Amino acid sequence: MDTYTMTIGLEVHAELSTKSKMFCGCANMPISENFEKFPNVNICPVCMGHPGTLPVINKEAVKKVLLVGTAVGGKIADFTEWDRKNYFYPDIPKGYQISQYKHPLAQGGTLNGVQLTRIHLEEDTARSSHQSRDKSYESTDANSRYSILDTPNSSLLDFNRAGVPLMELVTEPSLHTAEEATHFAKELQFLLQYLDVSDANMEKGEMRIEANISISPIGHIGPMGTKVEVKNINSFRAVGKAIEYEFKRQTELLERGEKVVQETRGWDENKQVTFSQRLKESAHDYRYFPDPDLPKLFISDIPEFSQNELKEFLIELPWEKRARYAKDFGIKEEDIEVYVIQKEVGEFFEEVVKTLGVGDEVTLSPSVGKMIKTASNYITSDLIGLSKSKGIEFTLGSITADTFAKLTILISTGELSSRAGKDILKLMFENGGEPETIAKEKGLIQKNDVEEIKKVIGKILSDNPKVVTEYKGGKTSVLQFLVGQAMKETKGSANPEMLKTIALELLTK
């Protein structure tokens, strides 16, 4: 029986997809295909903190954070300012980080049923690289080459990321399981990507998660247990594993009569354990004070930051899309999730639906509803499968929404069998073309002529008297064999349901 309950609060950092950095004009490209070859190229005196330089606020970054705050129903600040968060670490070029403390851009709101505390804006730090072998770096200038000799136990710093706009979202400590925390993080990633605020790719470090975890005896009334922070978790799987490990570690400490220490810990992916990094700092340790070089902002004085203007930029949000697809189309939950996660797949599905004649006011007849479900099944299974066979996450090949819709109609009306539909889809994917033309050329149009099918079934029953006797003796499973033989006789062109119906009719005479 469980003795302890866990309380989790999350802090999520996401790099914003702006053209330039937060307080200077350097390109916001902290990661590219060759970023390891070209360190320290997107830097300038401002983001390196040189004396005498002055930062300038990136207006687009502010707008993106306000957009997120609006989407989650948060309270948008009227007054906001930037603060200096003072601490000394090699990846902080100025000896302080420009962040927000008392006056964040947004407060409150909910996401996936989780109450949010605040959303604020700051600048990212540099990237540390701890190496143990020689490595050469080549500059982007073809006429210039430099190399750095790396020695064991040394570290390198790349300041390309220093100064990149960084949104931090903090939840209330209201999560209680690793599954809840992981699901919340995924929903936030969807939201950031939908709003085009951030690519939020965790593998590239564009979204990093910190989990604050404490445990208390079940039924305990009073303050929560001692909080431990696990920093910079960079995958959804690691979020769950780190939280589960920390719950186990803290439980074992308390059961041994020891105390949980308030500290910052890291996650070791190889060993699947957390490890101590440093004692946890409090706000006063950072000696926050307003940055004297940056102006205070009154949001209401900036027209494009008004709530009406921001709402104009809000597209359909992931949870809204889920509800609409379920209500309007009645498709499977698994299909809906594919369309939410993979926007381009969802956009194609919507194109097909429109081509099938479904307008903005959705009232589906049974026949159109059947077509939409058929289309969805073929998109999420066969079309995605064909894409993956090419090593691509999603591509239409030579298919268009129009030809796909026509194929859906042929399958739904019974003119094509499911097997023939799959074969034609593959041909369309590779070479394009009209599905009906391909079906006729390949002899795949299903035969629905009752008299013709009766002749085929009659022949099959005549050729298989032993099987007929077995069926009439109670072995009904042989019916599928007879239908299969009839399909073979018609080279797959007969309607299998009609074959089955007529076979039953003739067998019972």
Rosetta blueprint (number, residue, H / E / L):
1 M L
2 D L
3 T L
4 Y E
5 T E
6 M E
7 T E
8 I E
9 G E
10 L E
11 E E
12 V E
13 H E
14 A E
15 E E
16 L L
17 S L
18 T L
19 K L
20 S E
21 K L
22 M L
23 F L
24 C L
25 G L
26 C L
27 A E
28 N L
29 M L
30 P L
31 I L
32 S L
33 E L
34 N L
35 F L
36 E L
37 K L
38 F L
39 P L
40 N L
41 V L
42 N L
43 I L
44 C L
45 P L
46 V L
47 C L
48 M L
49 G L
50 H L
51 P L
52 G L
53 T L
54 L L
55 P L
56 V L
57 I L
58 N L
59 K H
60 E H
61 A H
62 V H
63 K H
64 K H
65 V H
66 L H
67 L H
68 V H
69 G H
70 T H
71 A H
72 V L
73 G L
74 G L
75 K E
76 I E
77 A L
78 D L
79 F E
80 T E
81 E L
82 W L
83 D E
84 R E
85 K E
86 N E
87 Y L
88 F L
89 Y L
90 P L
91 D L
92 I L
93 P L
94 K L
95 G L
96 Y E
97 Q E
98 I E
99 S E
100 Q L
101 Y L
102 K L
103 H L
104 P L
105 L L
106 A E
107 Q E
108 G L
109 G L
110 T E
111 L E
112 N L
113 G L
114 V E
115 Q E
116 L E
117 T E
118 R E
119 I E
120 H E
121 L E
122 E E
123 E E
124 D L
125 T L
126 A L
127 R E
128 S E
129 S E
130 H E
131 Q E
132 S L
133 R L
134 D L
135 K E
136 S E
137 Y E
138 E L
139 S L
140 T L
141 D L
142 A L
143 N L
144 S L
145 R L
146 Y E
147 S E
148 I E
149 L L
150 D L
151 T L
152 P L
153 N L
154 S E
155 S E
156 L E
157 L E
158 D E
159 F L
160 N L
161 R L
162 A L
163 G L
164 V L
165 P E
166 L E
167 M E
168 E E
169 L E
170 V E
171 T E
172 E L
173 P L
174 S L
175 L E
176 H L
177 T L
178 A H
179 E H
180 E H
181 A H
182 T H
183 H H
184 F H
185 A H
186 K H
187 E H
188 L H
189 Q H
190 F H
191 L H
192 L H
193 Q H
194 Y H
195 L L
196 D L
197 V L
198 S L
199 D L
200 A L
201 N L
202 M L
203 E L
204 K L
205 G L
206 E L
207 M E
208 R E
209 I E
210 E E
211 A E
212 N E
213 I E
214 S E
215 I E
216 S E
217 P E
218 I L
219 G L
220 H L
221 I L
222 G L
223 P L
224 M L
225 G L
226 T L
227 K L
228 V E
229 E E
230 V E
231 K E
232 N E
233 I E
234 N L
235 S L
236 F H
237 R H
238 A H
239 V H
240 G H
241 K H
242 A H
243 I H
244 E H
245 Y H
246 E H
247 F H
248 K H
249 R H
250 Q H
251 T H
252 E H
253 L H
254 L H
255 E H
256 R L
257 G L
258 E L
259 K L
260 V L
261 V L
262 Q L
263 E E
264 T E
265 R E
266 G E
267 W E
268 D E
269 E L
270 N L
271 K L
272 Q L
273 V E
274 T E
275 F E
276 S E
277 Q E
278 R E
279 L E
280 K L
281 E L
282 S L
283 A H
284 H H
285 D H
286 Y H
287 R L
288 Y L
289 F E
290 P E
291 D L
292 P L
293 D L
294 L L
295 P L
296 K L
297 L E
298 F E
299 I H
300 S H
301 D H
302 I L
303 P H
304 E H
305 F H
306 S L
307 Q H
308 N H
309 E H
310 L H
311 K H
312 E H
313 F L
314 L L
315 I L
316 E L
317 L L
318 P H
319 W H
320 E H
321 K H
322 R H
323 A H
324 R H
325 Y H
326 A H
327 K H
328 D H
329 F H
330 G L
331 I L
332 K L
333 E H
334 E H
335 D H
336 I H
337 E H
338 V H
339 Y H
340 V H
341 I H
342 Q L
343 K H
344 E H
345 V H
346 G H
347 E H
348 F H
349 F H
350 E H
351 E H
352 V H
353 V H
354 K H
355 T H
356 L L
357 G L
358 V L
359 G L
360 D L
361 E L
362 V L
363 T L
364 L L
365 S L
366 P H
367 S H
368 V H
369 G H
370 K H
371 M H
372 I H
373 K H
374 T H
375 A H
376 S H
377 N H
378 Y H
379 I H
380 T H
381 S H
382 D H
383 L H
384 I H
385 G H
386 L H
387 S H
388 K H
389 S H
390 K L
391 G L
392 I L
393 E L
394 F L
395 T L
396 L L
397 G L
398 S L
399 I L
400 T L
401 A H
402 D H
403 T H
404 F H
405 A H
406 K H
407 L H
408 T H
409 I H
410 L H
411 I H
412 S H
413 T L
414 G L
415 E L
416 L L
417 S L
418 S H
419 R H
420 A H
421 G H
422 K H
423 D H
424 I H
425 L H
426 K H
427 L H
428 M H
429 F H
430 E H
431 N H
432 G L
433 G L
434 E L
435 P H
436 E H
437 T H
438 I H
439 A H
440 K H
441 E H
442 K L
443 G L
444 L L
445 I L
446 Q L
447 K E
448 N L
449 D L
450 V H
451 E H
452 E H
453 I H
454 K H
455 K H
456 V H
457 I H
458 G H
459 K H
460 I H
461 L H
462 S H
463 D H
464 N L
465 P H
466 K H
467 V H
468 V H
469 T H
470 E H
471 Y H
472 K H
473 G L
474 G L
475 K L
476 T H
477 S H
478 V H
479 L H
480 Q H
481 F H
482 L H
483 V H
484 G H
485 Q H
486 A H
487 M H
488 K H
489 E H
490 T L
491 K L
492 G L
493 S L
494 A E
495 N L
496 P H
497 E H
498 M H
499 L H
500 K H
501 T H
502 I H
503 A H
504 L H
505 E H
506 L H
507 L H
508 T L
509 K L
